[in-house]
Amino acid sequence: MSGFTLPVDLGEDLPPRAGDAPSGRVAVVDIGSNSVRLVVFSALARSPHTIHNEKTICSIGRELGTTGLLYKDGVELALEALRRYRHLTDRLDVRVREAVATAAARDALNGAEFVRRAESAWGGPIRILTGPEEARLAGEGVLASMPDADGLVADLGGGSLDMVTVRGGRTAEACSLPFGPLRLADMSRGDLDRTRKLVDDELEHWEPMSGQGGKTLYLVGGIWRSVARVDMLREQYPLHMLQQYTMPSWRALELCAVLSKQGKKSLELLEVVSKRRVELLPYGAIVLQRLLTFARFKDVIVSANGVREGIVFAKLPPAERAKDPLIDFAGLENARVARTPAHAMELFAWAAPLFSDENAYYRRLRLAACLLSDLGWRRHPDHRTHGTYEDVLNMPYGGADHRARAFIAAATYHRYAGDQDIPPDLRLKGMLDKPEERRALRIGLAARLAFDLSASAAGELSHYRLRLTPSKVILEVPKRRSAIADDAVGKRMGALGAAFDRNAEIQVISG
């Protein structure tokens, strides 16, 4: 991956300690055409936790296409929500407050009046984003979790489609087109053929679209997440996570063709789609279909991040932005949860002689697995293995596609379960190939041995040396510490040797 800094030594680039994270909670309010949302982040940092997240469906842009005005009942709902959000953020001791309004507020004839009332309800300024500003912030949100994104970010809100090109960790050309599902439904009066024409008439005028062939389309927005849920259902996909869910463009096109022709009653049978999105799903499918038709994208990737995360990411200093999102998150979790946080990096260095063949991709995943290797120590032993595996698989970190998640989780599973196979109810069928499964097993077994030797105490692993020869995995133990090499350690070594197709040997050396 590119676009961030990966630690390459064990000195100044160590993952941050718990006290290194910036302090002060950050609240972001996003007033969209369909919903008003509040997200409270733990800090203005590379990997903040979400303290609180809620939204209110207001549909202030419901009638905008035909009346030019905001939907009256929706305005009152939005103001009520903002008063609630003000109360909540006061109680949550928020230090930084950001509020933005998007397509409906900027396009409506009474948008400025609404924003004045909204500022009174919220108790602070509200910034009306231009279309390109909204697109770039959505792009920043995607880059926060996928720094190597290369292609087009398309954020489909209720009232607009905001697009920006991304490459090399930066956003570039941006535009906003006036056809979110709410507005399309209003302007077309339910005529889907007219909807297609409205979309095509706008898309053909944006020149950067023609240069996206072979690249990736990154989808932001609730309607498109619903499309992805339907695809997951059809494919019987083993991991129920939308962040970085990937569809080949041909399959996305095929699905959009089906969804755009379905009636409301048929769509209501899809339990994976929320009832409030069913009516608008065909319009979102049509927009996606037309995008994929205009530019020959290689694939489609879903982003759970968008404008709100982009607002936080855009405020970070360059050094913070450059951090690897996966390693930063894992480092913070290690600092927060592990018995001895320093042990993780010692483990990473200690096991390195076993993995001299690894490339940068697998080295990075091994580092993440080491940082998360002591995550489950507080769990009841009966639930430690499965619970920790599922935690690691589903944590809200960026910088890892589903294959990478499966790899890190598998390594963590074997750190606790040893060489036992991952059971069928947990196994992500088809996610990893056999060599990757074997590599994850080796990482987990090395960690399992390390914890038996050290009990996670800092500095202990440096007394024992691992070596890999053509026929053996060797553990060198100083004579004065020979008591550590009990039967349990012998069994751990035997499993580790077998995973490398070698004999295991414990050598007692002078010292």
N, C-alpha and C positions, 0 to 999 in steps of 0.2 A: 504494500500500500504506500501511497505518497501523501504529502500534505500535512505530516506531523512528524514530531521528533521521537524516535524510538531509543530508549536507553541502550547504550552499547558497551558500557562498562559498569562496574559496581561502585563507582565513586560518586561524583557530583550529580549524576543522573538518576539516583535512586528515586523510586516513587515517593510521593509526599507522605509525611507523617500526618497524624490526625490533626495536629495543631496548625498545619501549613495552609489549610483551606481558608479562603477569604471568609470573613464573618458578615452576618447581616442577611436576612431573608429578602427575597425579591418577589414582588407581586406583579403579574402581567395580566391586564384585562384586554380582551380582544372582542370588539363589537362588530360582528359580521352581519351579513344580510339575513342569515338564518338563525344564528345563535349568538348569545353573549356568554363568554367564558372567562373564568378566573383560574389562573394557575399560580400557586405560590411555590417558589423554588427555595431550597435551603440556603443558597449563597450565589453570588455572582462569581461563578467558577466554571472550570472546564467540564466537570461531572457533577452538577448539583443534583440532589435528590428532590423529588416532588413532594412537598409537604401537604399540599391540598390542590384538588383539581375538580372543578364542577362547571356545568354549563346549564343555561336556560334557553330553551327553544322559544324564540320570540318572533321570528320571520318578519322583521321590520321591512325587508325588501320584497314582500309578497306581491304587492301591486305596483311596484316601481316601473315596470316595463310599459304599462298602459296609462297610469295616472301621473307618473313623474314624482309621486309623493311617497313617503314612508307609510307603512301600514299602521293605522292609528292604534288599534288594539295592541299590536306588537311593540309600539313605542312605549306604551304604559307598562307592559311586561318587562321591557328592557330597563326602564328607570327603576322599577321595583327591584330587579336583580342587582343593579348597581348599588342601590342603598344597602342591600344585604351584603354585597361584597365589601363595601366600605366598612361595615361593622366587623366582618370576619377578619379583614386585614389589620384593623386596629387591635383586635384581640390576639392576633398571631405575631404581634411585634415586628411588622414588616418595616424594613429600613429603606428599601428602594421601591418606588411605585411607578409603573409604566402603564399607560392606557392608550390604545389605538382604536380608531374606527376605520372601516374599510369601504368596500364598493358602495353599499347602500347609502351610507352617510355622505360620501363624497359626491354621489351622482344625484341625489334627491333634491328637489327644489326647496324642501324644508329641512335639508340636512344640517345646515349651520344652526338653525333654531334647535333642532334635536340635540346637537352636540353641546350647546349652551346649557340645556336642561340636564343632560347627562353629566356634565362636569359638576354641576351643583349636587347631583345625587351621589356621584363618586367621591366628591371632595377633593378634586385635583384636576389638572389639565388633561385633555384628551387630544391626541395628535391624529388628525385626519391624514391617512397615508395616501399618497398618489398611487396609481396603478403600478408603475415601475418600482416604487419604494416597497409596496406590498410584495411584489414578485421577488425582489432582492432579499427581503427578510425571510421569505419562504426558502429561498436558496441557501441563506445562511443557516437556517434550521436543518436543512438536509446535510450541509457540509459539517455541521456539528457532530453528526453521527456517522457520516460517510465522507471523510476528508478527501478520498480519492475519486469522488463522483465526477463523471465525465459525460456530459450530455445536456439534457434539458430538464429543468425542474418545472413541473406544471401543477399549480395550486388551484384546485377547483372549489371555489366557495359558492355560497348561495347566489351571489350576484355577478361574479366575474371569474374569468380564467386568467390567472396571472402567471406569466412564463418568464424564465430567465435561464440563460446558458451558464453552465458551471464547468470549470476545468482548473486543475492545478491548485485547488483549494480556494478559488475565487469565483465570484459571480461576474457576469459580463453583460451582454445585451439583454434588455428586459422590455416586456410590454404587458399591457392589460387589455383584455377583450371582454366586452359586456355580455357574456352569456354563461352565467352560473345557472344551475338547474331551476332555481326559483324564477329567475328572470325569463329563461327560455320557456318554461311552462306558461308563464303569463303572456309573453309575446306571441307564442305560437298557438295559443288557445287549445293546446293538447294535440295539435297536428304534428306528428313526428317527422313527416316528410318536410314540412316547412322548417322544423327545427334543424334538420340536416343542412338545408340551404342557408339558414341564418349563420350556422357555424362555418360552413365552407366559404361564404362570402367574406368573412373576417380573416380566416386563417390564411387564405391565399395571398394576402397583402403583407405578411410578416416574413421578410427575407431570411432571417437566420434559421427558419424552419427547414429550408432546403439543404442546409449543411449538417443535418443531424443523422444522416444515413450511417448505419453501423454502430451508432452510439446507444446510450441508455436513456429511457424516459423515466424520470423519477416522479412518482405520483404523491401528491399531498392533498388531503381533504377527505371528509367523512364518506362522501358518496363513493369515491374510488376505493376506500377501504372496504366498503360493502361489496363492491365488485370482486375484490380480492378474496373476501370471505366465501363468496359463491364458488370461486375457482378452487379454493382449498377444499371445499365440500366435494366438488366434482372429482378432484384428483385424489381424495382420501389422504390428504397431506398429513404426515405424522406429527408435525410441530405446529401448535396453534399459536403462532406469533406473527403479527402483521409486519413489524419492523424488519425491513430488508427481505420481505417475501418477494420472490422473483417469478415472473411469468415470461416465457418466450413470446415475442410479439405476435406470432401466428396464432398462439392459443388465446391471447388476450383479444385479438380481433374476432376470433370465432365466438368467444364468450359474449363480447359486446353485441355481436349480430343477433345472438339469441335473446339477450336481456332487453334489447331495444324493441323487440317485437312482442314481449310478454305483457299481458294485461295485469291490472292491479290484483285480481283474484289469484292469478297464478303466482305472482311475486310474493303474495302474502303467505304462501305455503313454504317459502324459504325462511326457515327459522333463524338462519344466521344473519338475516337482514332485519334491522330494527323497523318497527312499524312506521315510525315517523319518516323513514327514508324510502319506503317502498314506492310511494307515489312519484318520487323524483329520480329513482334509480334508472329508468330508461333514458332520461335526459343526460345523466352522467355517462351512461354507456355510449350514447351517441357521440358526445364530445370526445371520449377516449378513442372511439372507432375512427373518427375523422382525423384526429391527431396521428394515429398510427398509419392511416392511409396517406396522409400528406408527406410524412417523413418515414423512411424505412429504418425504424429503430431496431436494434438488435434484440433488446428485451425491455421489460418493464419492471421496475423495482418500487415497492411501496415504502414510503417514509412515514413513520409515526410522528416525526418532528415536522414543525412548520413555522409559521410566523412567530408564535410565542417563544419557542426555543431559539429562533433566529434573533429575536430582540436581545436575549441574554448573551448569545454567542457573539453578536456584533459589538457588544460593549467590552469584551475581554481584551486585555493587552496582547500584543503579538506573541509573547512567550507562552502565555496561557493557551491561546488558540492553537499553537503549534504542538501541544501535547497530544500524544496518542490517546484517543478516547477510551480504548479498551484497557490499556495499561494504567492510565490514570485512575479509572474506576476501580480496577482490581487492586491497585495500590492503596486507595482510600479504604476499600473494604477490608483489606489485610490490616491496615492500621487501626480500623475500628473494631474488628472482631477477633483477630488472631491472638493466641495466648502470648506469643513473642513475635511481634511484627518483623523484627530483623531476621528471623529464621528463614523467611521465604526467599530472600535474596541469597542467603547462604546455601539453601537447598538448590537454587538455580545454578549457582557456580559449582557446587560440589558434584552435581550429577552431570555436568557438561562433558566429562571424558567419555560418557556413554553415547553422546549424541554429536560426535564430530562430523557426521555426514549431513546434519540438518542445514537447511537453507534459511534465509531470513524469515520466510513465512512461518515455518514450524518453530523456529527459535522464539518468535514473538508469542506464539500460542503456548509454548512450553513455559515462558515467563508468566503469562497470565494464569496458567494452571498452578504454578508454584505460589503465586500471590494469593490464590484462592484455596490453597491446599489445607488450610486449618479452619475453614469456614464452619465446619459442622461439629466442632468439639463440644459445644454446649447441648447438642441434641441428645435425646435418649438413645442409647446404643441400638435399640431395635429399629429406630427410624433414621439413624445417622446416614447410612449409605444412600438410601433412596431419596431421602429428604434433601440432602446436600446436592445430589445429582440434579434434582429438579430445580433447586434454587439457582445453581450455576447456569443451567440451561435457559432459564427464564428471566434472569436479572436484566435490568434496564440499562445495559451498557451499549455503547456504540462501537464502531470500528470492527464489527464481526458479523459476517453473513451467517446463514443458518448452518452451513457446513462447519464453519469455525466454532460456532456455539456447540455443535454436537461433539466436536473433537475435544474441546476444553472440558465439557461435562463428562465425557467418557474417561478422560484422564483422572478427573476427580472421583468418579465412581470406583476406579481400580485403586486409587489411593486408600479408599476405605474397605473395599470388598476383596482386594487381592486379585487373583487371576480368575475369579468367577466370571462367567459370561453375564453380560447385561441381560436381564430377563426380558421376555417378549413384550410385556406390558410397558416397559420403559424404552426399549430399543427403538431407535429411529430408523426404520428399515430403508435402506437405499441411500442414506445420507452420507455415510463414509464408505470408502472402499476398504478392501482387506489390509493393504499396507498402512492405511491411516488408523484402522482399528488396532493393528499391532503396535504402531508408534504410540498411540494413546495409552495402550496397556503398559508399555515400557516406562513411560513417564509416570504413570500412577504407581507402578511397583517400585520404582526408584524412590518416589516420595514416601511410600509406605515403609520401606527400609530405613529411610532417613529419620522418620519420626520414632521408629523403634530404637535407633542408635542414640538419639538426642533428647527424646521426650519434649521436643521443641525448644530446648534451652539454647540460648544464644551462645555462639562460639564453639559448641560441641562438635559439629560436623567437621570442623577443620582438623580434628585429631585423627580422622579416618579418611583413607584415600581409596577411591574407586578407580579400577583400571579395566580396560577392555583389550583383550588380545584376540588373535584369530580363533582361539579355541575356548577361552575362559572369560568369565566376569570375575574379577578379583577384588576383594575387600581387604585392605591392609589395616590391621589393628595393632596399636602399640602394646607391648607386653604388659606394661603397667595398667593397661585398660582392658586386658583380655577378658575380664569378667563380663564385659558388655556383650560378648559374642555368645549368647546363650542359645538354647534350642530355637526360640522364636526368631532370632536373627538368622540362624541357619536356615530355617524354613523360608524366610523372606528372600534370602540370597538364592536359594534353590529356585524359587518362582521367578526371580529376576533373571537368573541365568537361562532358564528355559525360554523365557520371552525373547532372549537374544540368540536362541539356538546354540547355546554354549553351556559348558559345565560351570558350576559356581565353586569358588574357592575362597576361604577365609585364611589369610596369611597373618600369623602373629610375628611382628617385627620388633626389633630392639627399640627401646625408647619408652 
